Amino acid sequence: MVADGSHATGGMASRGRGRANAMQRFARRRSTIAFLMTLPLLSIIVGLVAYPAAYAIYLSTLNRRMTAFAGTLNFELLFESDTFWMVAFQSCFFAVTAVLLKASIGFWLAHMLHHIPDKGQRKWRGMLLVPWVIPPALSTLGWWWMFDPSYSSINWLLSVISVPEVPWLGHHWWARIAIIMVNVWIGAPFFMIMYLAALKSVPEQLYEAAMIDGASSFQRLRYVTLPMMANIISITVLFSLIVTFANYDIVRVLTNGGPRDLTHVFASYAFQVGILSGNIPRGAAVSLFMFPILALCAFFVLRSVTRRNKEQM
Amino acid sequence: MAFDRMTRRDVLRATALTTAAGATLSAPAVHAQATTTLRCGFWDHWVPAGNGAMRELCAEWGEKNRVNVQVDFITSVGNQNLLTIAAQAQSRSGHDILSFPTWEPAAKYDLLEPLDDVMGRLTAKYGPVNAAAEYLGKIRGKWVAIPAVSGTQMKPACVRFDLLQEHAGIDIRAMWPASNTRGPGADTWNWDTFLVAAEKCHAAGVPFGIPMGSFTDAVDAVGAIMASFGASMMDRDGKVTVQGNAKLKTAVEYLVKLSRFLPNDVWAWDDGANNRALISGRSALVFNPPSAWAVAKRDAPQVAEKCWTVPVPAGPEGRFTPYLPYFWGIWAFSRNKGPAKQLLEFLSERSSAEKQTNTSNGYDIPPFVSMNNFEVWAKEGPPQGTVYNYPLREHHNATASIAMAPAPAEFAVQAYQQALNTKVVARIAQGGETIDQSLDWLHRELTNIVRGG
């Protein structure tokens, strides 16, 4: 094998059979073999990611009947629509608030669990993971029953302690809060389990050293735990941001975007415009707006992860 | 041997004869063997027995015509039927016949087989269909789908006659008896009377349950009220008619007034909320097909026996009843258009329509005006005759209405699905905007829809 490893096979045997032709040399190159071995994965990515994305871009450039090229008309019309800008604001507000809450609650839960002895920890871990394991459409339906405009069980409980009824789904701010609450309830266990795994990998010696240096518990958190968990926090936040941004089922089940479109997010609005209203190109244009926002987030998060890795090397 | 004496010409002749005979015998839907398979995707009925009726009718027709009819029932829960239609339209493959919800024939008209011949024969036999069905199914002068029986509904008023009598002093059963006559006071059953009754029932703690959110019951009810005031947002040429539209302004003002006497959470109601309000005894009136009454009959019989279905109140421009039809269409890419047309014609015949309506306890409404006299509506109860006035009858002097008409269907569907008519009211009553601000917003949204083509 040559020193740079560019060929997978070589040596006396191949030389004994005479000089390999160009095709054989090409087939023996490590890069060729690597390419062939990654081909199944590449074809899955092309088929399930690249093609649908390219098709969505193509669709967004068509007219409503999908019979003629319309250029950027769909995007121009969205820019002119009050409703669309409202949806853009709500999507960002929903995703950012929900992810921050999920990360904070997940972090707190992970810490609590980390300090429980192993035997009891398993039970708590199992119980706390339940919201994440139940199919979201099903659990959201349960929440909807609790928020039901007329027969809310939460309101019934509040009335027991003489708290006035809350219009959970009827008033836009309460409806937004309700949607975020359900998303946090479903998503926080994911953060918890990721952070718990990260916490367990922090060497105990670092805490011991910090304690010897007289670090308070907050300082241990600030200067030991957080730096050691920074990468996992970043990646988890990015992952959750992507999933939360594209969330559809919670809004669809709880509010259907109402009242007055004030709880629509990109996915639910794209479905309403594209499938329900029979304007698939406009719906595709709506859904494509998520892409640049998420790409920007991914760029900054991944850059900071890479930078930290380099610093640690 | 005989075979030895055969010439090349004999062999060719025999082959030709065999081929011709084979082709004749295997001709689809003609001879004894069922060689044609017709794939149908019908709407999965809410009334469980509704699917059974469709299956039986298809089997009966298939047996008679030697066609193997495969029936799938596609639910509208989670918009599964819309997703199926979109997927089949994109892939140009799937069922031969499909049930299309209200706006889908207009959205997919260029992918649907014209059915003027079938509709021609049916209208010659049974007379015209109602105006809303024609508006939705006849696109650019061609019938692209047949107004279906199964799944089609009206949304007249389902009234708790005891509560209306007690709190508003209206004897609704005397006004609209279970016969083809108007009772005393029927002429006063208009939106002004309705508003007064709404206020009284609201004060008595049994407000009318009219949703004002973005689901179809809300859009349909508000659409019918607007139509009865002569208010439209767009004309049939696609011109937005919001600015300076006095009738629209009057209708919106009326709706804002009415909304004050509705439960304060109607802005978040879905299509089941009004049913629950009626069944739980917390509402004196809803606009709904008999499904709310049917569920009450099962779950709260003491409520059901006090329900009475009556026409929608009239406005200055007439009486308009919300109508939400299904259609049966044949894809243009279907390979079995002939048998598919025959089956649809059979399903639309009076006997088939009556079977569907009977099986669904009177829920399914045939599109032909002449079929609005099936016995089931007179017999159903308790109380007997409670749904007599569910279909449009001549003495109602009512028109079937679909919200956003007469706008071209391709624009109307977008305005309908985005519930622009309820939002224009909600922006004022709930959002605190002035009527002019709200109408300006409506104008911008509609203009945006029209610009998109």
Interface residues (C-beta under 8 A of the other chain):
Chain A: N63 R64 R65 T67 A70 L73 N74 L77 E80 S81 D82 T83 D148 P149 S150 Y151 P167 L169 G170 A175 T255 N256 G257 G258 P259 R260 D261 Q272 V273 I275 L276 S277 G278 N279 I280 R282
Chain B: N79 L82 L83 A86 W103 E104 A107 D110 G213 S214 F215 P263 N264 D265 V266 W267 A268 W269 D270 A273 R276 A277 S280 R282 E410 V413 Q414 Y416 Q417 Q418 K423 A426 R427 Q430 G431 W441 R444 E445 N448 R451 G452 G453
